[in-house]
Amino acid sequence: MITKSTRLPGKTVERLSEYRRTLLGCLSDGKNYIYSHELASMLHITAVQVRRDLMLIGYSSVLKKGYDVRELIGKIGSIIDSDEGLNVCVIGVGNLGRAITSYFKGKRSKLNIIALFDNDQNKVNKVICGVKCYETALLGEVVKNLGITISILTVPPDNAREVAEEAVRHGIKGILNFTTVPLNVPSGVFLEEYDMTTSLEKVAYFVKENLK
């Protein structure tokens, strides 16, 4: 069972997030209880994996009619969410930055996108997708004043490393990197890199293999 001093593996956290997202959908559809094999089937994993993950976070309240969906959503939130919530910024307000902001704004009560940064003067001081855009030169000041600890990086590849270094220097503790440039960050800063090209090529490979 997880304790306050326990750090979950990254893949486990990913699955817990996926469980919650799926459970929220179930709740919206009026489904109040769910079996482990049903949840597993929705996510294309095994029921054993679901039960193992839930036991790891100390959830074992299984009734004959399955897990209580609302209760399980709350339990997962108590594990992966910050009690106070965390503030997030998006650096780079091109098409991808706008899309990410629009998608995530208000999606989770404990993760708040509260600032955007860009060098385009046509965007600076404007409210975009419900969030104010600041000049990138003000990154340090705004991060400090608004208590931002996470940045989503969607800048052009040529600027990625420089911007990431500046973000870390000003107190950012977590970076979600959507650029195509691999980053290096110091210990104490969590980096998650997402390459859409790689993901699409992975899908394309398996489609190609299935068509043989």
DOPA-920579 format. One record per atom (N, C-alpha, C): residue in one letter; x negated, y negated, z. Coordinates in steps of 0.1 Angstrom, whole numbers, padded with zeros to 4 digits, always signed. Layout:
<pts>
aXYZ ...
</pts>
This chain:
<pts>
m-0008+0012+0000 m+0000+0000+0000 m-0009-0012+0000 i-0004-0022-0007 i-0012-0035-0008 i-0011-0043+0004 t-0022-0049+0008 t-0022-0058+0020 t-0027-0072+0015 k-0027-0082+0023 k-0031-0095+0019 k-0045-0096+0014 s-0053-0087+0019 s-0067-0087+0015 s-0070-0079+0002 t-0059-0072-0003 t-0061-0063-0014 t-0059-0071-0027 r-0068-0069-0037 r-0067-0075-0050 r-0063-0064-0060 l-0051-0066-0066 l-0046-0057-0076 l-0054-0057-0089 p-0056-0046-0096 p-0062-0046-0109 p-0054-0054-0119 g-0061-0060-0129 g-0054-0068-0138 g-0043-0061-0146 k-0045-0048-0150 k-0035-0041-0157 k-0023-0039-0149 t-0025-0037-0135 t-0013-0035-0127 t-0005-0048-0126 v-0012-0059-0125 v-0005-0072-0125 v+0003-0074-0138 e-0003-0071-0149 e+0004-0072-0162 e+0017-0064-0162 r+0016-0051-0157 r+0028-0043-0157 r+0038-0048-0147 l+0034-0053-0136 l+0044-0059-0126 l+0051-0071-0133 s+0044-0079-0140 s+0050-0090-0147 s+0060-0085-0157 e+0056-0075-0164 e+0065-0069-0174 e+0077-0062-0168 y+0075-0056-0156 y+0087-0051-0149 y+0097-0062-0145 r+0091-0073-0140 r+0100-0084-0136 r+0108-0089-0148 r+0101-0092-0159 r+0107-0097-0171 r+0119-0088-0175 t+0116-0075-0175 t+0126-0065-0180 t+0137-0065-0170 l+0134-0065-0157 l+0145-0065-0147 l+0154-0077-0147 l+0148-0089-0150 l+0156-0101-0151 l+0166-0100-0163 g+0161-0093-0174 g+0170-0091-0185 g+0181-0081-0181 c+0178-0071-0173 c+0188-0062-0169 c+0198-0069-0160 l+0193-0077-0151 l+0203-0085-0142 l+0212-0093-0150 s+0207-0100-0161 s+0215-0108-0169 s+0226-0100-0176 d+0222-0088-0179 d+0232-0079-0186 d+0242-0072-0176 g+0241-0076-0163 g+0250-0070-0153 g+0246-0057-0147 k+0233-0053-0150 k+0228-0040-0144 k+0222-0043-0131 n+0227-0037-0120 n+0222-0040-0107 n+0213-0029-0101 y+0212-0018-0107 y+0204-0007-0103 y+0197+0000-0115 i+0185+0005-0113 i+0178+0011-0124 i+0169+0022-0119 y+0168+0033-0126 y+0159+0044-0123 y+0145+0041-0129 s+0135+0048-0123 s+0122+0046-0128 s+0120+0050-0142 h+0127+0061-0146 h+0125+0066-0160 h+0132+0056-0170 e+0142+0049-0165 e+0149+0039-0174 e+0139+0027-0176 l+0133+0022-0165 l+0124+0011-0166 l+0112+0015-0175 a+0107+0027-0173 a+0096+0032-0180 a+0099+0033-0195 s+0110+0038-0198 s+0114+0039-0212 s+0115+0025-0219 m+0119+0015-0212 m+0120+0002-0218 m+0106-0004-0221 l+0096+0001-0214 l+0083-0005-0215 l+0073+0005-0221 h+0078+0017-0226 h+0070+0027-0233 h+0059+0032-0224 i+0061+0034-0212 i+0051+0040-0203 i+0058+0051-0195 t+0051+0058-0186 t+0057+0069-0179 t+0064+0065-0166 a+0074+0073-0162 a+0080+0070-0149 a+0070+0072-0138 v+0061+0081-0139 v+0050+0082-0129 v+0043+0070-0127 q+0039+0063-0138 q+0032+0050-0137 q+0040+0040-0130 v+0053+0039-0133 v+0062+0029-0126 v+0062+0032-0111 r+0065+0044-0108 r+0065+0048-0093 r+0052+0045-0086 r+0041+0048-0093 r+0028+0046-0087 r+0026+0031-0084 d+0029+0022-0094 d+0028+0008-0093 d+0036+0002-0081 l+0049+0007-0081 l+0058+0002-0070 l+0054+0007-0056 m+0049+0019-0056 m+0044+0024-0043 m+0032+0016-0038 l+0024+0011-0048 l+0012+0004-0045 l+0015-0010-0038 i+0026-0016-0042 i+0030-0028-0037 i+0040-0026-0025 g+0041-0014-0021 g+0049-0011-0009 g+0064-0011-0011 y+0068-0008-0023 y+0083-0007-0026 y+0087+0007-0028 s+0095+0012-0019 s+0099+0026-0020 s+0114+0028-0016 s+0121+0017-0017 s+0135+0017-0014 s+0143+0022-0026 v+0143+0035-0027 v+0150+0041-0038 v+0163+0048-0034 l+0174+0043-0039 l+0187+0049-0036 l+0191+0060-0047 k+0201+0067-0045 k+0205+0077-0054 k+0209+0071-0068 k+0213+0058-0067 k+0216+0051-0080 k+0204+0044-0085 g+0192+0045-0080 g+0181+0039-0085 g+0176+0027-0077 y+0166+0020-0083 y+0161+0008-0076 y+0171-0003-0076 d+0172-0011-0065 d+0180-0023-0065 d+0173-0034-0073 v+0178-0038-0085 v+0172-0047-0094 v+0168-0060-0088 r+0178-0066-0081 r+0175-0079-0075 r+0165-0078-0064 e+0165-0068-0056 e+0156-0066-0045 e+0142-0064-0051 l+0141-0056-0062 l+0128-0053-0068 l+0122-0066-0074 i+0130-0074-0080 i+0125-0087-0086 i+0119-0095-0075 g+0126-0096-0064 g+0121-0104-0052 g+0108-0098-0047 k+0107-0085-0046 k+0094-0079-0041 k+0083-0081-0050 i+0085-0080-0063 i+0074-0083-0073 i+0070-0098-0072 g+0079-0106-0071 g+0076-0121-0069 g+0068-0124-0057 s+0071-0117-0046 s+0063-0119-0034 s+0049-0115-0035 i+0046-0106-0044 i+0032-0101-0046 i+0025-0109-0056 i+0031-0112-0068 i+0023-0119-0078 i+0024-0134-0079 d+0034-0140-0072 d+0036-0154-0072 d+0029-0161-0060 s+0024-0173-0062 s+0019-0181-0051 s+0031-0186-0043 d+0029-0186-0030 d+0040-0191-0021 d+0044-0206-0025 e+0034-0214-0027 e+0036-0228-0029 e+0039-0231-0044 g+0035-0222-0053 g+0036-0225-0067 g+0023-0230-0072 l+0020-0229-0085 l+0008-0234-0091 l+0011-0243-0102 n+0003-0254-0103 n+0005-0263-0114 n-0004-0260-0126 v+0001-0262-0138 v-0006-0258-0150 v-0006-0269-0160 c-0017-0270-0168 c-0018-0280-0179 c-0021-0273-0192 v-0017-0279-0203 v-0020-0274-0216 v-0030-0284-0222 i-0041-0279-0227 i-0051-0288-0233 i-0052-0285-0248 g-0047-0295-0256 g-0046-0293-0270 g-0031-0292-0274 v-0025-0303-0279 v-0011-0303-0282 v-0008-0302-0297 g-0014-0292-0304 g-0010-0289-0317 g+0002-0281-0318 n+0004-0274-0329 n+0017-0266-0330 n+0017-0255-0319 l+0006-0249-0317 l+0005-0238-0307 l+0007-0243-0293 g+0001-0254-0290 g+0002-0260-0277 g+0017-0265-0274 r+0023-0270-0284 r+0037-0274-0283 r+0046-0262-0280 a+0044-0251-0288 a+0052-0239-0287 a+0050-0233-0274 i+0038-0232-0269 i+0036-0226-0255 i+0043-0234-0245 t+0041-0248-0245 t+0048-0256-0236 t+0063-0255-0236 s+0069-0255-0248 s+0083-0253-0249 s+0088-0240-0243 y+0080-0229-0246 y+0084-0216-0242 y+0083-0214-0226 f+0072-0219-0221 f+0070-0217-0206 f+0076-0227-0197 k+0080-0239-0202 k+0085-0249-0194 k+0098-0244-0187 g+0097-0243-0173 g+0109-0239-0166 g+0111-0224-0166 k+0102-0216-0171 k+0104-0202-0172 k+0102-0195-0159 r+0092-0200-0151 r+0090-0194-0138 r+0089-0206-0127 s+0096-0204-0117 s+0097-0215-0107 s+0083-0217-0100 k+0075-0207-0100 k+0062-0208-0093 k+0050-0212-0102 l+0053-0214-0115 l+0043-0218-0124 l+0049-0230-0132 n+0043-0241-0130 n+0048-0254-0135 n+0039-0261-0145 i+0042-0262-0157 i+0034-0270-0167 i+0038-0284-0165 i+0029-0292-0159 i+0032-0306-0155 i+0024-0316-0163 a+0014-0312-0171 a+0006-0322-0179 a+0001-0315-0192 l+0000-0324-0202 l-0006-0320-0215 l-0018-0329-0217 f-0027-0325-0225 f-0039-0333-0228 f-0042-0332-0243 d-0045-0344-0249 d-0049-0344-0263 d-0056-0357-0266 n-0064-0357-0276 n-0071-0370-0281 n-0063-0377-0291 d-0052-0372-0296 d-0044-0379-0307 d-0036-0390-0300 q-0039-0402-0304 q-0033-0414-0298 q-0018-0414-0301 n-0013-0407-0311 n+0001-0406-0314 n+0008-0397-0304 k+0001-0390-0296 k+0007-0381-0286 k+0005-0386-0272 v-0006-0393-0270 v-0010-0398-0256 v+0001-0407-0251 n+0005-0405-0238 n+0015-0413-0231 n+0029-0410-0236 k+0030-0400-0245 k+0044-0395-0249 k+0048-0383-0240 v+0061-0381-0240 v+0066-0369-0233 v+0070-0359-0244 i+0063-0348-0244 i+0064-0338-0254 i+0069-0325-0248 c+0080-0320-0253 c+0086-0308-0247 c+0089-0309-0232 g+0092-0322-0228 g+0095-0324-0214 g+0084-0327-0205 v+0071-0327-0211 v+0059-0329-0203 v+0051-0341-0208 k+0046-0349-0199 k+0038-0361-0203 k+0024-0356-0208 c+0020-0363-0219 c+0007-0360-0225 c-0003-0371-0221 y-0014-0367-0217 y-0025-0377-0213 y-0037-0375-0222 e-0045-0386-0222 e-0057-0386-0230 e-0067-0376-0223 t-0074-0368-0231 t-0083-0358-0226 t-0093-0364-0217 a-0097-0376-0219 a-0107-0383-0211 a-0103-0384-0196 l-0090-0383-0194 l-0084-0385-0181 l-0082-0371-0174 l-0088-0361-0180 l-0085-0347-0174 l-0089-0346-0159 g-0101-0350-0156 g-0105-0349-0142 g-0096-0357-0132 e-0092-0369-0136 e-0084-0377-0127 e-0070-0371-0125 v-0064-0366-0137 v-0050-0361-0136 v-0050-0347-0129 v-0060-0339-0132 v-0061-0326-0125 v-0061-0328-0110 k-0069-0337-0106 k-0071-0340-0091 k-0058-0345-0085 n-0052-0355-0092 n-0040-0362-0086 n-0028-0353-0086 l-0027-0344-0096 l-0015-0336-0097 l-0017-0322-0091 g-0029-0319-0086 g-0032-0306-0081 g-0031-0295-0090 i-0036-0297-0102 i-0035-0286-0113 i-0047-0276-0111 t-0044-0264-0112 t-0054-0253-0110 t-0056-0244-0122 i-0046-0244-0131 i-0047-0235-0143 i-0046-0244-0155 s-0054-0240-0165 s-0052-0246-0178 s-0050-0236-0189 i-0042-0240-0199 i-0040-0232-0211 i-0047-0239-0222 l-0056-0232-0228 l-0065-0239-0238 l-0061-0236-0252 t-0057-0246-0260 t-0052-0245-0274 t-0059-0255-0282 v-0071-0258-0279 v-0079-0268-0287 v-0085-0262-0299 p-0090-0270-0309 p-0097-0264-0320 p-0110-0257-0315 p-0113-0246-0323 p-0125-0238-0318 p-0137-0245-0315 d-0140-0255-0323 d-0153-0263-0322 d-0154-0270-0308 n-0142-0273-0302 n-0142-0280-0289 n-0140-0271-0277 a-0138-0258-0279 a-0133-0249-0269 a-0143-0248-0257 r-0155-0246-0260 r-0165-0244-0249 r-0167-0257-0241 e-0168-0268-0248 e-0170-0280-0241 e-0158-0284-0232 v-0146-0282-0237 v-0134-0285-0230 v-0133-0276-0218 a-0135-0263-0220 a-0134-0253-0209 a-0144-0257-0198 e-0156-0261-0201 e-0166-0264-0191 e-0162-0277-0183 e-0156-0286-0191 e-0151-0298-0184 e-0140-0295-0174 a-0131-0286-0179 a-0119-0283-0170 a-0124-0276-0158 v-0134-0267-0159 v-0139-0260-0147 v-0146-0270-0138 r-0154-0279-0144 r-0161-0289-0136 r-0151-0298-0128 h-0139-0300-0133 h-0129-0308-0126 h-0120-0300-0117 g-0123-0287-0115 g-0116-0280-0105 g-0106-0269-0110 i-0105-0267-0123 i-0096-0257-0128 i-0102-0243-0124 k-0093-0235-0118 k-0097-0222-0113 k-0092-0210-0122 g-0084-0213-0132 g-0079-0202-0141 g-0077-0208-0155 i-0082-0200-0165 i-0080-0205-0179 i-0074-0194-0187 l-0063-0197-0194 l-0057-0188-0204 l-0062-0194-0218 n-0071-0186-0225 n-0077-0191-0237 n-0071-0186-0249 f-0064-0195-0257 f-0058-0191-0269 f-0066-0194-0281 t-0078-0199-0279 t-0087-0202-0290 t-0094-0190-0295 t-0100-0190-0306 t-0107-0179-0312 t-0122-0178-0307 v-0126-0187-0297 v-0139-0187-0292 v-0140-0180-0279 p-0148-0170-0277 p-0150-0164-0264 p-0157-0174-0255 l-0152-0174-0242 l-0157-0184-0232 l-0165-0176-0221 n-0174-0184-0215 n-0181-0179-0203 n-0177-0189-0192 v-0173-0184-0181 v-0169-0192-0169 v-0176-0187-0157 p-0179-0196-0147 p-0186-0192-0135 p-0177-0182-0126 s-0183-0175-0117 s-0176-0167-0108 s-0167-0176-0100 g-0155-0171-0097 g-0145-0179-0090 g-0135-0185-0099 v-0137-0184-0112 v-0128-0189-0122 v-0123-0177-0130 f-0110-0175-0130 f-0104-0163-0137 f-0101-0167-0152 l-0106-0159-0161 l-0105-0162-0175 l-0097-0151-0182 e-0086-0154-0189 e-0079-0145-0197 e-0079-0150-0212 e-0084-0141-0221 e-0085-0145-0235 e-0075-0138-0243 y-0068-0145-0251 y-0058-0139-0260 y-0061-0143-0274 d-0063-0133-0283 d-0066-0135-0297 d-0055-0129-0305 m-0046-0138-0311 m-0035-0134-0318 m-0039-0126-0331 t-0050-0130-0337 t-0055-0123-0349 t-0058-0109-0346 t-0065-0106-0335 t-0068-0093-0331 t-0056-0085-0328 s-0046-0091-0322 s-0034-0083-0319 s-0026-0080-0332 l-0026-0089-0341 l-0019-0087-0354 l-0026-0076-0362 e-0040-0077-0362 e-0048-0067-0369 e-0046-0053-0363 k-0044-0052-0350 k-0041-0039-0343 k-0028-0034-0348 v-0018-0042-0348 v-0005-0038-0354 v-0006-0033-0368 a-0013-0041-0376 a-0015-0038-0390 a-0022-0025-0392 y-0032-0022-0384 y-0039-0009-0385 y-0030+0003-0383 f-0021+0002-0372 f-0013+0013-0370 f-0001+0015-0380 v+0003+0003-0385 v+0013+0004-0397 v+0006+0011-0409 k-0006+0007-0412 k-0013+0013-0423 k-0015+0028-0421 e-0018+0032-0408 e-0020+0046-0406 e-0007+0054-0407 n+0004+0048-0402 n+0017+0054-0403 n+0022+0056-0417 l+0018+0047-0426 l+0022+0047-0440 l+0015+0057-0448 k+0004+0063-0443 k-0004+0073-0450 k+0005+0086-0453 
</pts>
